[in-house]
Amino acid sequence: MSYEAEWRARFGEETEPNPDLPDLPWLRQVLMRRTHRRYAARPVPQALLRLLLGTAFSASSKSDFQQASVIRVRDRQSRDRLAALVPDMPWIGNAPEFLVFCGDAHRVERIGELRGHINENGKLEGFFNAAIDAALVLQTFILSAETAGLGCCPISVIRNHAGAVAEILGLRDKVFPVAGLCVGYPAAAGHVSMRLPLEVTVHIDHYNDGRPAEAIDAYDRRRDSRYSLPREQQRAPDLFGYSSFYGWSEDKARQAAQPEGEGFPTFLRKCGFSLD
Amino acid sequence: MSYEAEWRARFGEETEPNPDLPDLPWLRQVLMRRTHRRYAARPVPQALLRLLLGTAFSASSKSDFQQASVIRVRDRQSRDRLAALVPDMPWIGNAPEFLVFCGDAHRVERIGELRGHINENGKLEGFFNAAIDAALVLQTFILSAETAGLGCCPISVIRNHAGAVAEILGLRDKVFPVAGLCVGYPAAAGHVSMRLPLEVTVHIDHYNDGRPAEAIDAYDRRRDSRYSLPREQQRAPDLFGYSSFYGWSEDKARQAAQPEGEGFPTFLRKCGFSLD
């Protein structure tokens, strides 16, 4: 069986057809998955949303502690306040559904109180474990929603506004936003985001970044041959000037050179984590 | 369409049949998904593994920074050393494949060097973003593998041995293990892990833990009616004694009262993160 067209879409590379591979349309769908930011007016049926939340929470969970919570934002005023935090992403305000996936290190503490075995789940590892649990639920929700014909857009930038999000959603101590998620029926085709080759991201036995320059140059070119970032989209030319060739790596290097998330440790401490 | 049997398996609750729900066998599969720790001798075909890694890296990534790496452990000696870290999980050593999903905040820095825009991606938010990227790739791999008939067992406990894992796998600074994953064709049926009801984990507009005691008592009873933890599996009776009714919440409260991961902040600092 062959997945050549889907592999080309995802990686911009050719792959060999292989008659031994099973024909699994769902894997094709994942290779062709894309973010959707524009939605049809059609609402998401409530029973379907509940079903998708059920599949989402079927994800594995560290030690079966189940440290994820989802806030479904229905109140118009709360949604508008969330949307106002990120003015260049109007889809936060206008998606048919908006969910916030949270790490929840509070519930385990609460259960400890209920059972009389007091625990302190507010160290750095408590944060880490709850964050990963939430991400596993988030990704299961996304893939389930896509399987039902919905489109999603994860909003990781809410991490830069964690304190405000926590206030708007009335989060308890040790409950923190991992990502928002816009959900709806897609109104446009969207595009497949090309990924780094597995030769860069998958390592055998030992981490290896021996030849990243060539691999990343070639990746930049493959992306560029599908879609060239126009000159006016070059990031912060006042700081970095204009590049004659402006690829993914140049764009990401510029983006990373302007730090985000300065306030995050302050938020986590305020939220009850000790970071020790 | 109805998902009653699958809902009952996952949540131990009844749900109404709903003729408007679409019939999606993949959602049924996710509701019935389970961890597998025993594997048939049959190897995982290499082309299939590559395909599954391709779908895995199709997950969304914060700002398109693509901060996940996977280490595939093929070397017998490395595998044995990893397995020796967790003697009570022999499946780490004997699963047909073992992968380690890592947050990778190093690659973005390397790209900054290549492009001459020096960045510092070693703050707490750099860790958080890379951790979430890795978790999204991990969960997409798991669901893809299950769709291809494989079974998986995530190994989050390697977080308690992060320094040793980093040494065995030759991880660079700012590359850290999020979870290991055992992969193979299942040799046993496994069982569906019952989840907290959505009334506890999904909140409308505001975080709400108003009535957790009743909801968690009821959940404990539902779990217990499917499988009672035998008296000899009560955790640390020397510390906590024996409970006449020993449910999930008692077990988790006891587990959380014995802290893990004390060394994690030390590891992260050694790994190059400043936690500020």
Interface residues (C-beta under 8 A of the other chain):
Chain A: Y3 W7 R10 F11 N18 D20 L21 P22 L24 W26 L27 V30 L31 R33 T35 P45 A47 L48 R50 L51 L52 L53 G54 T55 F57 S58 A59 S60 K62 S63 D64 F65 Q66 A68 S69 V70 I71 R72 V73 R74 D75 S78 C102 H106 R107 V108 E109 R110 I111 G112 L114 R115 G116 H117 I118 N119 E120 N121 K123 L124 E125 G126 F128 N129 A131 I132 A135 L136 L138 Q139 T140 I142 L143 S144 T147 A148 G149 P154 S156 R159 L169 G170 L171 R172 V175 V178 A179 S193 R195 L196 L198 V200 T201 V202 H203 I204 D205 H206 Y207 D209 P212 A213 I216 F240 W248 S249 E250 K252 A253 R254 Q255 A256 A257 P259 E260 G261 E262 F264 P265 L268 L275 D276
Chain B: Y3 W7 R10 F11 N18 D20 L21 P22 L24 W26 L27 V30 L31 R33 T35 P45 A47 L48 R50 L51 L52 L53 G54 T55 F57 S58 A59 S60 K62 S63 D64 F65 Q66 A68 S69 V70 I71 R72 V73 R74 D75 S78 C102 H106 R107 V108 E109 R110 I111 G112 L114 R115 G116 H117 I118 N119 E120 N121 K123 L124 E125 G126 F128 N129 A131 I132 A135 L136 L138 Q139 T140 I142 L143 S144 T147 A148 G149 P154 S156 R159 L169 G170 L171 R172 V175 V178 A179 S193 R195 L196 L198 V200 T201 V202 H203 I204 D205 H206 Y207 D209 P212 A213 I216 F240 W248 S249 E250 K252 A253 R254 Q255 A256 A257 P259 E260 G261 E262 F264 P265 L268 L275 D276
